[in-house]
Amino acid sequence: MLYKEEVFSILEEAGIRHDDTVLIHTSLKSIGPIDGGADMLIDAFSEYLSDGLFLIPTHTWDNVVRETPFYDVLLTEPCIGTLPRIAYKREDGVRSLHPTHSLMAFGSRAREFVRGEEESASPAPPGGCWSRLYEEHARILMIGVGHDKNTFFHAVDERLDIPNRLNPNPFIITIRDENQRIFQSPPFHTHYSKGLPCCCSEFYPNYKKPLEELGAVKYFRLGNAYVYCCDAAKCTDIIEGLWKHAEYDLCSEEREIPRDYYPG
């Protein structure tokens, strides 16, 4: 059984400070029994990050699509797991107005951090919440999941303007906020990689070896779950260095990245 005090102790041992910005991708099942369930886990992270910012993805990319281009910040259910489906209903956080890649923010800076996301024209544009995890020097915890679930790497793709990552045919999304105000998104470009049988994120695990060898990812355990602790800024800088040497698309198939691509 995982208890709140144990969560505090583990986060401290992992080097996470009370004023850090932390985002988590989570498989609750991988953690095992949790005293108080998912809500306790949210409470524990929020309390530990008392002077920081705690973020949980609440993506809706599977139900806000070209055929049904509507996002209601209060009613549109996340499509990515149990913790997001519990988090988005909580009243102590603020959900962003990003129509496909929203997140729930907890902390004194929550509302400020998510402001303006309804203006996003892609899943993780420069200047948006996901991209600003770099400037925040955020820690991204992959709890029981791997880099194929690491949405931040989409923000890295967009920051670096990696080719063949966005659909060239946009559509408009209608967005409704908590006060029932209606917004129209800019022409919105979803994820898309021509010629790939799946999303390029399936091949983000190609980054695992260089990121850990160059010190951008460390590991610990939370309950029964293996946790990747990713430094957003270091990951970005390393991935940028890899692409400077790349002679092929690094995330178009399962393939080890050559050592001579490593920066530094």
Number of C-alpha atoms within 10 A of each C-alpha: 11 18 16 19 10 14 18 17 11 16 18 13 11 14 9 18 16 18 14 18 20 28 25 20 26 24 17 21 12 15 19 15 15 17 13 13 14 18 14 16 19 20 15 18 22 22 17 24 22 17 16 19 24 28 24 22 26 28 25 20 18 10 18 20 17 13 8 10 16 19 25 18 23 15 12 18 18 24 16 18 15 14 22 21 18 15 25 26 16 14 9 14 21 25 27 25 27 28 31 26 22 26 26 25 27 28 21 14 14 20 16 10 18 21 16 15 20 22 18 23 21 24 24 28 21 18 15 22 24 23 22 19 21 20 10 15 15 21 22 23 24 23 24 20 18 18 20 17 16 20 19 23 22 21 25 24 21 19 16 14 13 14 10 17 18 20 14 12 10 15 16 16 22 17 20 20 17 13 8 11 9 13 15 13 21 16 15 22 18 21 18 16 16 13 8 12 10 13 16 21 18 18 17 22 18 20 21 17 13 22 22 16 11 14 13 20 22 15 14 16 15 17 21 16 19 18 24 25 23 25 21 24 18 18 24 22 15 21 21 19 15 21 17 12 13 15 9 8 12 19 18 21 15 12 12 13 17 11 10 10 17 20 16 7
